[in-house]
Amino acid sequence: MKLSPDHVDTLTEIINIGVGQAGNILNEMLGSHVTLQVPIVHVLDRDELAGYLAKFNSDKLVSVQMPFSGSVSGIASLVFPPDSASNLVSLLSGERIGSLDMDALRAETLNEVGNIVLNGVMGSISNMVETHITYSIPKYSETSASGLLSRRQDFSLTIIIAEALFSVEEHDISGDILLLFEMNSLDTLLSIIDDME
């Protein structure tokens, strides 16, 4: 099943709701204003993903990956270029970039942010389509763009990407939310969306 413009609009709305909820949680945690925006959703295939991620201009990407299962199954990932990841950890932890303490906090801090953002997005999808989705514990990793797709042969060739812009105290930090669906799961999700409409 192909994604129609209406599918993309609905998914954009659902993801925006989840990201907004995540922003509210981060605001409360930090006691400072955090804005999370998802300006646009892209639908790509495997071959297009590596080219898209090349915009980060880095051999290594920082990601937090959270497997999900249920009526729809796959992996949700929050991906940052290294500089954005370091800036975000510094802002959230108060540690200076490059300090030993910040290096130790990096995985823990980004796992927590990933947990909040990805739970918000997947919770929004689950609520809107009224289907149960179970999430696994998020896992931090540093890998190449191709590494994000390695050993994912059982996944759909269609990848949904939501560009995320984190604004924390006037610092803009870029990252992307990637939704990789197992074979047939995306078709199931789109069928549910069609039934809703």
KETORVO-214393 format. One line per field, with one value per atom (N, C-alpha, C): x, y, z; residue number from 0. Coordinates in steps of 0.2 Angstrom, whole numbers, plus 5000, padded with zeros to 4 digits. Layout:
N
px: [X, ...]
py: [Y, ...]
pz: [Z, ...]
seq: [NUM, ...]
This chain:
197
px: [5004, 5000, 5004, 5003, 5007, 5004, 5008, 5006, 5003, 4997, 4993, 4995, 4994, 4995, 4990, 4984, 4980, 4984, 4987, 4990, 4996, 5000, 5005, 5003, 4997, 4994, 4992, 4989, 4987, 4992, 4998, 5003, 5007, 5007, 5011, 5007, 5000, 4996, 4997, 4997, 4998, 5005, 5010, 5017, 5018, 5015, 5015, 5012, 5006, 5003, 5008, 5011, 5016, 5022, 5025, 5030, 5029, 5022, 5020, 5020, 5017, 5017, 5024, 5028, 5035, 5038, 5037, 5040, 5037, 5031, 5028, 5032, 5033, 5036, 5044, 5047, 5054, 5054, 5049, 5048, 5048, 5044, 5043, 5050, 5053, 5059, 5065, 5065, 5071, 5069, 5063, 5061, 5063, 5064, 5065, 5061, 5060, 5056, 5059, 5056, 5059, 5053, 5055, 5050, 5053, 5048, 5049, 5044, 5047, 5043, 5044, 5039, 5040, 5037, 5041, 5039, 5037, 5040, 5038, 5039, 5035, 5036, 5038, 5044, 5046, 5044, 5043, 5042, 5047, 5052, 5058, 5058, 5062, 5063, 5071, 5073, 5080, 5085, 5085, 5090, 5090, 5085, 5084, 5087, 5086, 5088, 5095, 5100, 5107, 5108, 5105, 5106, 5103, 5097, 5094, 5098, 5101, 5105, 5112, 5114, 5120, 5120, 5114, 5113, 5116, 5117, 5120, 5128, 5131, 5138, 5142, 5141, 5145, 5145, 5151, 5151, 5148, 5147, 5144, 5138, 5132, 5126, 5125, 5122, 5120, 5112, 5110, 5103, 5101, 5095, 5091, 5086, 5086, 5081, 5077, 5070, 5065, 5061, 5062, 5058, 5050, 5046, 5039, 5035, 5030, 5026, 5019, 5015, 5008, 5004, 4999, 4996, 5000, 5005, 5010, 5017, 5022, 5028, 5034, 5039, 5045, 5050, 5053, 5058, 5057, 5057, 5056, 5063, 5066, 5073, 5073, 5077, 5078, 5085, 5087, 5094, 5096, 5102, 5106, 5112, 5115, 5122, 5126, 5132, 5136, 5136, 5136, 5137, 5130, 5125, 5118, 5117, 5119, 5119, 5123, 5129, 5133, 5130, 5127, 5124, 5118, 5114, 5108, 5110, 5115, 5117, 5120, 5124, 5127, 5121, 5116, 5110, 5106, 5105, 5101, 5105, 5111, 5115, 5119, 5120, 5124, 5132, 5134, 5141, 5144, 5150, 5154, 5155, 5154, 5155, 5163, 5164, 5170, 5173, 5169, 5171, 5170, 5174, 5173, 5166, 5164, 5157, 5152, 5152, 5147, 5148, 5154, 5154, 5151, 5151, 5148, 5140, 5138, 5131, 5127, 5132, 5129, 5124, 5125, 5121, 5114, 5116, 5110, 5105, 5108, 5104, 5100, 5103, 5100, 5095, 5096, 5091, 5085, 5086, 5080, 5076, 5080, 5076, 5073, 5076, 5073, 5067, 5068, 5062, 5056, 5057, 5051, 5048, 5053, 5050, 5047, 5051, 5048, 5042, 5041, 5035, 5030, 5031, 5026, 5023, 5028, 5026, 5022, 5025, 5021, 5015, 5015, 5008, 5003, 5005, 5000, 4998, 5002, 5000, 4995, 4997, 4993, 4986, 4986, 4979, 4975, 4978, 4974, 4971, 4975, 4972, 4969, 4969, 4965, 4968, 4974, 4977, 4983, 4984, 4989, 4996, 5000, 5007, 5011, 5016, 5020, 5027, 5031, 5037, 5042, 5048, 5054, 5058, 5063, 5068, 5072, 5072, 5076, 5084, 5087, 5094, 5099, 5104, 5108, 5113, 5115, 5120, 5123, 5129, 5133, 5135, 5132, 5133, 5133, 5134, 5134, 5127, 5125, 5119, 5117, 5121, 5120, 5119, 5122, 5121, 5114, 5111, 5104, 5099, 5101, 5097, 5100, 5106, 5109, 5105, 5105, 5101, 5094, 5091, 5084, 5080, 5082, 5079, 5072, 5069, 5062, 5058, 5061, 5057, 5055, 5050, 5047, 5052, 5051, 5056, 5054, 5048, 5045, 5047, 5051, 5053, 5050, 5047, 5044, 5049, 5050, 5055, 5051, 5052, 5049, 5055, 5057, 5062, 5060, 5064, 5063, 5068, 5065, 5069, 5068, 5073, 5073, 5076, 5072, 5074, 5074, 5080, 5080, 5084, 5081, 5084, 5087, 5084, 5086, 5092, 5093, 5098, 5094, 5096, 5092, 5096, 5093, 5097, 5093, 5096, 5092, 5092, 5087, 5087, 5081, 5081, 5075, 5073, 5066, 5063, 5061, 5064, 5063, 5059, 5054, 5049, 5050, 5053, 5054, 5049, 5045, 5040, 5042, 5040, 5041, 5036, 5038, 5034, 5026, 5022, 5015, 5012, 5017, 5014, 5012, 5016, 5014, 5007, 5007, 5000, 4994, 4996, 4991, 4989, 4994, 4993, 4989, 4991, 4987, 4980, 4979, 4972, 4968, 4971, 4967, 4966, 4971, 4970, 4964, 4964, 4958, 4952, 4951, 4945, 4943, 4948, 4946, 4943, 4945, 4942, 4936]
py: [4994, 5000, 5006, 5011, 5017, 5022, 5027, 5032, 5038, 5040, 5045, 5052, 5057, 5064, 5064, 5061, 5061, 5057, 5051, 5047, 5052, 5055, 5059, 5065, 5068, 5073, 5070, 5064, 5061, 5059, 5056, 5054, 5061, 5066, 5072, 5075, 5075, 5077, 5073, 5066, 5062, 5063, 5063, 5064, 5071, 5076, 5083, 5082, 5079, 5078, 5075, 5069, 5066, 5070, 5074, 5078, 5084, 5086, 5092, 5089, 5083, 5080, 5079, 5077, 5076, 5083, 5088, 5095, 5097, 5096, 5098, 5094, 5088, 5084, 5087, 5088, 5091, 5098, 5102, 5108, 5107, 5103, 5102, 5099, 5094, 5092, 5097, 5101, 5106, 5113, 5114, 5121, 5126, 5125, 5130, 5128, 5133, 5132, 5128, 5122, 5118, 5118, 5119, 5119, 5113, 5108, 5103, 5104, 5105, 5105, 5100, 5098, 5093, 5097, 5100, 5104, 5100, 5094, 5091, 5083, 5079, 5072, 5070, 5066, 5063, 5056, 5053, 5046, 5044, 5039, 5037, 5030, 5027, 5020, 5019, 5013, 5012, 5016, 5016, 5019, 5026, 5029, 5036, 5039, 5034, 5036, 5038, 5034, 5036, 5043, 5044, 5051, 5056, 5055, 5060, 5061, 5056, 5057, 5060, 5060, 5063, 5071, 5074, 5081, 5082, 5077, 5078, 5079, 5077, 5078, 5075, 5069, 5066, 5058, 5055, 5048, 5044, 5047, 5044, 5048, 5044, 5047, 5045, 5049, 5047, 5045, 5039, 5037, 5034, 5035, 5031, 5027, 5020, 5016, 5012, 5012, 5009, 5004, 4998, 4993, 4994, 4992, 4992, 4986, 4984, 4978, 4979, 4975, 4975, 4974, 4978, 4978, 4980, 4985, 4987, 4986, 4984, 4982, 4986, 4987, 4990, 4993, 4998, 5002, 5009, 5013, 5020, 5023, 5027, 5030, 5038, 5040, 5047, 5048, 5052, 5052, 5059, 5060, 5067, 5066, 5072, 5072, 5073, 5071, 5072, 5079, 5084, 5091, 5092, 5091, 5092, 5088, 5082, 5078, 5080, 5083, 5086, 5092, 5096, 5102, 5101, 5096, 5094, 5092, 5087, 5085, 5090, 5095, 5100, 5105, 5106, 5110, 5107, 5100, 5097, 5095, 5094, 5092, 5098, 5103, 5109, 5107, 5102, 5100, 5103, 5105, 5108, 5102, 5104, 5100, 5097, 5091, 5088, 5086, 5087, 5085, 5078, 5075, 5068, 5066, 5071, 5070, 5070, 5074, 5074, 5068, 5066, 5059, 5054, 5054, 5048, 5049, 5056, 5057, 5056, 5056, 5057, 5051, 5045, 5040, 5040, 5041, 5041, 5047, 5053, 5059, 5058, 5056, 5055, 5049, 5044, 5039, 5041, 5046, 5049, 5053, 5057, 5061, 5057, 5052, 5047, 5044, 5042, 5038, 5043, 5049, 5054, 5055, 5057, 5059, 5053, 5047, 5041, 5039, 5039, 5037, 5041, 5048, 5053, 5051, 5050, 5049, 5042, 5037, 5030, 5030, 5033, 5034, 5037, 5043, 5046, 5042, 5038, 5034, 5028, 5026, 5020, 5023, 5029, 5032, 5034, 5037, 5039, 5034, 5028, 5023, 5017, 5019, 5014, 5007, 5006, 5000, 4999, 4994, 4993, 4992, 4996, 4995, 4995, 4990, 4989, 4991, 4995, 4998, 4994, 4993, 4990, 4996, 4995, 5000, 5003, 5009, 5013, 5011, 5011, 5009, 5014, 5017, 5022, 5019, 5022, 5019, 5025, 5024, 5028, 5024, 5026, 5021, 5026, 5022, 5026, 5026, 5030, 5030, 5023, 5019, 5012, 5008, 5009, 5005, 5005, 5011, 5011, 5006, 5004, 4999, 4992, 4991, 4984, 4979, 4973, 4968, 4969, 4973, 4975, 4973, 4967, 4964, 4963, 4962, 4960, 4966, 4972, 4978, 4981, 4985, 4988, 4992, 4993, 4997, 5005, 5006, 5013, 5015, 5021, 5023, 5030, 5031, 5038, 5042, 5048, 5052, 5059, 5061, 5067, 5071, 5077, 5081, 5085, 5084, 5087, 5093, 5099, 5104, 5105, 5104, 5106, 5113, 5117, 5124, 5124, 5125, 5125, 5131, 5136, 5143, 5146, 5146, 5149, 5145, 5139, 5135, 5130, 5130, 5125, 5119, 5113, 5107, 5103, 5100, 5096, 5089, 5085, 5078, 5076, 5069, 5066, 5060, 5060, 5054, 5049, 5043, 5038, 5033, 5031, 5025, 5020, 5014, 5009, 5003, 5001, 4996, 4990, 4984, 4978, 4977, 4972, 4970, 4969, 4973, 4973, 4977, 4979, 4983, 4990, 4993, 5000, 4999, 4994, 4993, 4992, 4989, 4988, 4995, 4999, 5006, 5010, 5010, 5014, 5012, 5005, 5003, 5005, 5006, 5008, 5015, 5019, 5026, 5027, 5023, 5024, 5022, 5017, 5016, 5022, 5025, 5031, 5036, 5037, 5043, 5041]
pz: [5000, 5000, 5000, 4996, 4995, 5000, 5002, 5006, 5002, 5003, 5000, 5003, 5000, 5003, 5010, 5010, 5016, 5021, 5020, 5025, 5028, 5024, 5026, 5031, 5029, 5033, 5040, 5040, 5046, 5050, 5047, 5051, 5054, 5050, 5052, 5058, 5058, 5064, 5070, 5069, 5075, 5078, 5074, 5076, 5080, 5077, 5080, 5087, 5088, 5095, 5099, 5097, 5102, 5103, 5099, 5100, 5105, 5104, 5108, 5115, 5116, 5123, 5126, 5122, 5124, 5126, 5122, 5124, 5131, 5132, 5139, 5144, 5144, 5149, 5150, 5144, 5145, 5148, 5146, 5150, 5157, 5160, 5167, 5170, 5166, 5169, 5170, 5165, 5165, 5168, 5169, 5171, 5167, 5160, 5155, 5149, 5145, 5139, 5134, 5132, 5127, 5121, 5115, 5110, 5105, 5104, 5099, 5094, 5088, 5082, 5077, 5073, 5068, 5062, 5058, 5053, 5047, 5045, 5039, 5040, 5037, 5037, 5030, 5030, 5023, 5023, 5017, 5016, 5011, 5014, 5010, 5009, 5004, 5004, 5007, 5007, 5010, 5006, 5000, 4996, 4997, 4998, 4999, 5006, 5011, 5018, 5019, 5016, 5017, 5014, 5008, 5005, 5010, 5012, 5017, 5023, 5026, 5032, 5031, 5024, 5023, 5024, 5025, 5027, 5033, 5038, 5044, 5043, 5038, 5036, 5041, 5043, 5048, 5047, 5048, 5047, 5053, 5058, 5064, 5066, 5067, 5070, 5077, 5081, 5088, 5087, 5090, 5090, 5096, 5097, 5103, 5099, 5100, 5096, 5101, 5099, 5104, 5099, 5100, 5097, 5099, 5095, 5097, 5094, 5097, 5094, 5096, 5092, 5094, 5087, 5086, 5080, 5074, 5076, 5071, 5075, 5071, 5074, 5070, 5074, 5071, 5076, 5073, 5078, 5077, 5082, 5082, 5084, 5081, 5082, 5082, 5087, 5087, 5086, 5080, 5077, 5077, 5080, 5080, 5077, 5073, 5072, 5078, 5079, 5085, 5088, 5084, 5087, 5091, 5088, 5091, 5097, 5097, 5103, 5108, 5107, 5112, 5115, 5111, 5113, 5117, 5115, 5119, 5126, 5126, 5133, 5137, 5134, 5138, 5141, 5137, 5139, 5145, 5144, 5149, 5155, 5155, 5161, 5164, 5160, 5163, 5163, 5160, 5159, 5153, 5153, 5148, 5142, 5136, 5130, 5131, 5130, 5130, 5137, 5143, 5149, 5150, 5155, 5156, 5159, 5163, 5166, 5161, 5156, 5151, 5146, 5145, 5141, 5145, 5152, 5155, 5155, 5155, 5155, 5148, 5143, 5136, 5135, 5136, 5134, 5139, 5145, 5150, 5148, 5147, 5145, 5139, 5134, 5127, 5127, 5131, 5132, 5135, 5140, 5143, 5139, 5135, 5130, 5125, 5122, 5117, 5120, 5126, 5129, 5129, 5131, 5132, 5125, 5120, 5113, 5110, 5110, 5106, 5109, 5116, 5119, 5118, 5117, 5115, 5108, 5104, 5097, 5096, 5099, 5098, 5102, 5108, 5112, 5108, 5104, 5100, 5095, 5091, 5086, 5089, 5095, 5098, 5100, 5102, 5104, 5098, 5093, 5088, 5084, 5083, 5079, 5083, 5090, 5095, 5094, 5094, 5094, 5099, 5102, 5107, 5104, 5107, 5105, 5111, 5112, 5117, 5115, 5120, 5118, 5122, 5120, 5123, 5126, 5130, 5133, 5127, 5127, 5122, 5123, 5117, 5118, 5114, 5117, 5114, 5110, 5104, 5100, 5096, 5094, 5089, 5083, 5077, 5071, 5065, 5059, 5053, 5050, 5045, 5042, 5040, 5037, 5034, 5040, 5046, 5052, 5055, 5054, 5056, 5053, 5047, 5043, 5043, 5046, 5045, 5049, 5046, 5049, 5050, 5045, 5045, 5039, 5037, 5031, 5031, 5038, 5039, 5039, 5038, 5039, 5032, 5032, 5026, 5023, 5016, 5012, 5013, 5016, 5017, 5024, 5024, 5031, 5032, 5037, 5039, 5043, 5041, 5044, 5046, 5053, 5055, 5057, 5054, 5055, 5062, 5067, 5073, 5075, 5077, 5079, 5086, 5090, 5097, 5099, 5102, 5104, 5111, 5114, 5121, 5123, 5126, 5128, 5122, 5116, 5110, 5106, 5109, 5105, 5101, 5094, 5090, 5089, 5090, 5090, 5085, 5080, 5075, 5076, 5074, 5075, 5071, 5070, 5066, 5070, 5069, 5071, 5066, 5066, 5061, 5063, 5059, 5060, 5055, 5057, 5053, 5055, 5050, 5051, 5048, 5052, 5050, 5044, 5039, 5034, 5036, 5032, 5033, 5038, 5043, 5048, 5046, 5041, 5039, 5035, 5031, 5028, 5033, 5038, 5044, 5046, 5048, 5051, 5046, 5039, 5034, 5033, 5034, 5034, 5039, 5045, 5051, 5050, 5048, 5046, 5041, 5036, 5031, 5034, 5039, 5042, 5047, 5050, 5054, 5050, 5044, 5039, 5036]
seq: [0, 0, 0, 1, 1, 1, 2, 2, 2, 3, 3, 3, 4, 4, 4, 5, 5, 5, 6, 6, 6, 7, 7, 7, 8, 8, 8, 9, 9, 9, 10, 10, 10, 11, 11, 11, 12, 12, 12, 13, 13, 13, 14, 14, 14, 15, 15, 15, 16, 16, 16, 17, 17, 17, 18, 18, 18, 19, 19, 19, 20, 20, 20, 21, 21, 21, 22, 22, 22, 23, 23, 23, 24, 24, 24, 25, 25, 25, 26, 26, 26, 27, 27, 27, 28, 28, 28, 29, 29, 29, 30, 30, 30, 31, 31, 31, 32, 32, 32, 33, 33, 33, 34, 34, 34, 35, 35, 35, 36, 36, 36, 37, 37, 37, 38, 38, 38, 39, 39, 39, 40, 40, 40, 41, 41, 41, 42, 42, 42, 43, 43, 43, 44, 44, 44, 45, 45, 45, 46, 46, 46, 47, 47, 47, 48, 48, 48, 49, 49, 49, 50, 50, 50, 51, 51, 51, 52, 52, 52, 53, 53, 53, 54, 54, 54, 55, 55, 55, 56, 56, 56, 57, 57, 57, 58, 58, 58, 59, 59, 59, 60, 60, 60, 61, 61, 61, 62, 62, 62, 63, 63, 63, 64, 64, 64, 65, 65, 65, 66, 66, 66, 67, 67, 67, 68, 68, 68, 69, 69, 69, 70, 70, 70, 71, 71, 71, 72, 72, 72, 73, 73, 73, 74, 74, 74, 75, 75, 75, 76, 76, 76, 77, 77, 77, 78, 78, 78, 79, 79, 79, 80, 80, 80, 81, 81, 81, 82, 82, 82, 83, 83, 83, 84, 84, 84, 85, 85, 85, 86, 86, 86, 87, 87, 87, 88, 88, 88, 89, 89, 89, 90, 90, 90, 91, 91, 91, 92, 92, 92, 93, 93, 93, 94, 94, 94, 95, 95, 95, 96, 96, 96, 97, 97, 97, 98, 98, 98, 99, 99, 99, 100, 100, 100, 101, 101, 101, 102, 102, 102, 103, 103, 103, 104, 104, 104, 105, 105, 105, 106, 106, 106, 107, 107, 107, 108, 108, 108, 109, 109, 109, 110, 110, 110, 111, 111, 111, 112, 112, 112, 113, 113, 113, 114, 114, 114, 115, 115, 115, 116, 116, 116, 117, 117, 117, 118, 118, 118, 119, 119, 119, 120, 120, 120, 121, 121, 121, 122, 122, 122, 123, 123, 123, 124, 124, 124, 125, 125, 125, 126, 126, 126, 127, 127, 127, 128, 128, 128, 129, 129, 129, 130, 130, 130, 131, 131, 131, 132, 132, 132, 133, 133, 133, 134, 134, 134, 135, 135, 135, 136, 136, 136, 137, 137, 137, 138, 138, 138, 139, 139, 139, 140, 140, 140, 141, 141, 141, 142, 142, 142, 143, 143, 143, 144, 144, 144, 145, 145, 145, 146, 146, 146, 147, 147, 147, 148, 148, 148, 149, 149, 149, 150, 150, 150, 151, 151, 151, 152, 152, 152, 153, 153, 153, 154, 154, 154, 155, 155, 155, 156, 156, 156, 157, 157, 157, 158, 158, 158, 159, 159, 159, 160, 160, 160, 161, 161, 161, 162, 162, 162, 163, 163, 163, 164, 164, 164, 165, 165, 165, 166, 166, 166, 167, 167, 167, 168, 168, 168, 169, 169, 169, 170, 170, 170, 171, 171, 171, 172, 172, 172, 173, 173, 173, 174, 174, 174, 175, 175, 175, 176, 176, 176, 177, 177, 177, 178, 178, 178, 179, 179, 179, 180, 180, 180, 181, 181, 181, 182, 182, 182, 183, 183, 183, 184, 184, 184, 185, 185, 185, 186, 186, 186, 187, 187, 187, 188, 188, 188, 189, 189, 189, 190, 190, 190, 191, 191, 191, 192, 192, 192, 193, 193, 193, 194, 194, 194, 195, 195, 195, 196, 196, 196]
